[in-house]
Structures are given as C-alpha cells and as structure tokens.
Amino acid sequence: MLTLPAYNAIKMKTKNILITNDDGVNAPGLMALAVEMQKFGEVTILAPDRNWSVCGHARTLDRPMKVRDVRLENGMPAFAADGSPADCVALAARGFLPQKPDLVVSGINTTANLGEDVIYSGTVAAAMEAAVWGIPAAAVSLDVPANPREARSYAAAAFFARRVLENASIYSLGAKVVLNINIPALTLEEIRGVQSTRLGRRIYSDRVERREDPRGNPYYWIAGDAPSGVSEHGTDIGAVSEGFVSVTPLHLDLTAYQHLLQISNWNWCERIEMRLPEKAILLPELNIIN
C-alpha cells in the first residue's frame, strides 16, 4: 500500500494538463472538467471554437489555423482554435504552448462514447492525437439520454474523471494508451463504482432521407434514432447500463492480430496474376553516358 507522502509525490508528477473537447470551448462539460482537474495539476484549455461532434480524427492541413484568447463563463482563461479537436492537441504538443502537456484530457462529452462510437468521436480523437505524440491521455463522456428531462449535470462525471486519472497516475500504461472513460448520468451517490471494460457493440439505426430544395434540387440528411447497444457484462455498454463508470484502454495499433496468422497462410500467388496488362506502356530505356 502506498503511504500518503508517496501518493502525493506521484500526484505531483502531473503538472501540465491540457483540457480540450469536441463540443466547443464554451461547452459546460469542458468547464466542469477543467475546474475539477485543477485539483490534480496545472490546467491549460485549448479547444475548438465550435462544435466538432462526430468529426472523427480530422486534421487541418490545407490552411493556417487561428487561435484566440477567450474567457469561460466562470472567468477561466482559455484558447479557442478554429481547427478540430485533434488539431488542438497537435498545436499544444508541437509548440503552441511553452511546454508540452504531461496529460491530455478530452471532454466531458455531452453523450457517451461506447463501442464503435470511438471511431466517430472527436472527443476520443483528441485523446488519440495525444497518444500519437507520446502524451498520456483520456477521453471523458457522460451517458445522457438523447432528450434528457433534466439539465445535464457534469459534477459527478468530472469528479470520477479526476479520481480515475489520479489512480491511473500511480501505474504506468505507457504513453500510447488512451483511457476511454464513460460515466452514467447519475448522482455521485447513485454511481456504483468503476469497472475496467472492453469495447461493446453498438447498434445504429441510421437512414438516408432525400429531400428537395425550393428549386427542386435533391439534398440528403443522414438521420435516425440514437444508437442502442448490446448490454453485455464486461463491456463498456454493460457497465454504464448497470450504473458503473466504465474505463476502457484503447491504443493506436488497429492490427487484427487474431487474423494475422490466418492471412499469412493464404496462397497469394495462385489467386493473383502478377502480369502487365495487354496494352502496357513501356518506358524507353535510359542511355547513360559516363
């Protein structure tokens, strides 16, 4: 067991914490997270100037980005960038800030990021961008219904995010691992605890709606109900549905190792003809004079 002085020494290792999100710099979840994480280290906020939900791991490479100073509703200073969540982390990691962050925390997202959501999520993408640059990171999301009857309260989510990350700082997962933290929309007293989980399986109901503008030109909406999921024990979906905070380790390596041996035994040469097309364009020989 760690003594109190040893635990405090470990906590002090995390000094520079970058807070970002995909809902925009003025989102209430970001402010709640930033306030709570001040109890863990020195907080800097660099977030998009608008909502980038479901943007995936978008990066801006075809234009310059602008960053401006802003103040949050509670007066906290922040930077607002006109790029994506991943852009914000790249800016912070590659020289915009005087010192590279020790930890990146993205959130608190206004809805859960469970199962296959992690592929689409800008919240998770920001944390993954931190992993690209060797910075420990976490994505934090609140599992609020699509049409909540009451206003979202981020206090419990922010509290558990801080406690999970304080505990994680005692151990070492490596800088290439991202913690995907999902918190049920319950009060502090109602949350049953924390579970380590694997990704579950989402069920999407997207559909394409074709409409016409006043000039008769077609346009399309991708619509559908909020996704559901398979509430299986041991998964993030199962844990959150049972009232637990879900902590899922993610990493950048998408290799399907369980299938690697299988495809290495495929006979490529028999199935794929390695030959030029009949009308191949042959390049002239180069005459090199010494």
PETA-V319143 format. One record per backbone hydrogen bond with DSSP energy under -1.0 kcal/mol. CO is the residue of the C=O (numbers start at 0). NH is the residue of the N-H. If there is no record, write none. Layout:
BEGIN
co->CO nh->NH
co->CO nh->NH
END
This chain:
BEGIN
co->2 nh->6
co->3 nh->7
co->4 nh->8
co->5 nh->9
co->6 nh->10
co->7 nh->11
co->9 nh->12
co->10 nh->13
co->12 nh->14
co->14 nh->41
co->15 nh->101
co->15 nh->102
co->16 nh->43
co->17 nh->104
co->18 nh->45
co->19 nh->106
co->21 nh->51
co->23 nh->26
co->26 nh->30
co->27 nh->31
co->28 nh->32
co->29 nh->33
co->30 nh->34
co->31 nh->35
co->32 nh->36
co->35 nh->38
co->36 nh->39
co->36 nh->40
co->41 nh->16
co->43 nh->18
co->44 nh->78
co->46 nh->80
co->47 nh->24
co->51 nh->54
co->55 nh->57
co->65 nh->81
co->67 nh->79
co->69 nh->77
co->71 nh->74
co->75 nh->71
co->77 nh->69
co->78 nh->46
co->79 nh->67
co->80 nh->48
co->83 nh->87
co->84 nh->88
co->85 nh->89
co->86 nh->90
co->87 nh->91
co->88 nh->92
co->89 nh->93
co->90 nh->95
co->102 nh->17
co->103 nh->137
co->104 nh->19
co->105 nh->139
co->108 nh->141
co->113 nh->116
co->114 nh->117
co->115 nh->118
co->116 nh->120
co->119 nh->55
co->120 nh->124
co->121 nh->125
co->122 nh->126
co->123 nh->127
co->124 nh->128
co->125 nh->129
co->126 nh->130
co->127 nh->131
co->128 nh->132
co->129 nh->134
co->130 nh->133
co->135 nh->103
co->136 nh->178
co->137 nh->105
co->138 nh->180
co->139 nh->108
co->140 nh->182
co->141 nh->143
co->153 nh->157
co->154 nh->158
co->155 nh->159
co->156 nh->160
co->157 nh->161
co->158 nh->162
co->159 nh->163
co->160 nh->164
co->161 nh->165
co->162 nh->166
co->163 nh->167
co->164 nh->168
co->166 nh->169
co->167 nh->170
co->173 nh->176
co->177 nh->249
co->178 nh->138
co->179 nh->247
co->180 nh->140
co->181 nh->245
co->182 nh->142
co->183 nh->185
co->186 nh->190
co->192 nh->244
co->194 nh->246
co->197 nh->235
co->200 nh->229
co->202 nh->227
co->206 nh->222
co->208 nh->220
co->210 nh->218
co->212 nh->215
co->216 nh->212
co->218 nh->210
co->220 nh->208
co->222 nh->206
co->227 nh->202
co->229 nh->231
co->231 nh->234
co->233 nh->197
co->234 nh->238
co->235 nh->239
co->236 nh->240
co->237 nh->241
co->238 nh->243
co->239 nh->242
co->242 nh->191
co->244 nh->194
co->245 nh->181
co->246 nh->196
co->247 nh->179
co->249 nh->177
co->254 nh->256
co->255 nh->258
co->258 nh->262
co->259 nh->263
co->262 nh->265
co->265 nh->267
co->267 nh->271
co->272 nh->274
co->276 nh->279
END
